[in-house]
Amino acid sequence: MKNSLLSVNSFRGLLHLFFPKICIACDDEVPMRNNVYCLECQQELYYTDHLVNSDNEFERMFYGRLKLEQGAAMFYYRKKTAIQKIIHRFNYSGAKEIGKILGNEFAHLMIENDWGGDVDVVIPVPMHWRKERKRGYNQATILAFGIAEVLKVKCLPEALVKAEANESQTKKSRAERVENVKTAFTINVNHKLDKLHVLLVDDVLTTGATLEACANVLPQNCKISMATLAIGRL
């Protein structure tokens, strides 16, 4: 992982040609050289080992629930740390550029660790159209486009549709979350996904209920992998 991080740091240095030189987590301090985080925020980020360890907690979450080719999160979610700041700015403060930056970074790490090399398409977890219109964007879509850009594969943001505006998952148990989204998603018949290796993308993995519901509407002959920005716990 050390060599991967060095290479990613070189990639981050190029970002300063296009983005303001402020930390993407705190939007305040000046980032370290060839980085997008300031020193304080960098020390608060906890990268997972999912890209090099297939027997990880992400994949174990789906054991017995669905056949998963690969699953990985880039960060561990920790409250009152930089990753919480990043996700809050990305999801609720209109800082859409963060998703592209982190999607690119995640994809570079995937390539450097020979992860997901045969993925055909990247599909974000959809948001109900009313919620997306209110927020102005779907954060999973922006993250997915960032990943697809580096992997050089198609991103299909309209392949899945959230047909039901179900209740918020935030305060629900795992069983309640599964029931809440069980019939929330449908597949867009205009997209042919048969026999493709699909990478499903979301921002945070907690119980896996939403990603599982999305996977269950894909054609049975699809190969399915999953990636999220962070992994947390209820």
Helices and strands as residue ranges (DSSP letters): H 2-15, H 39-42, H 57-60, E 70-76, H 82-92, H 97-112, E 121-124, H 129-135, H 139-151, E 154-155, E 160-162, H 174-181, E 185-187, E 197-205, H 209-216, E 223-231
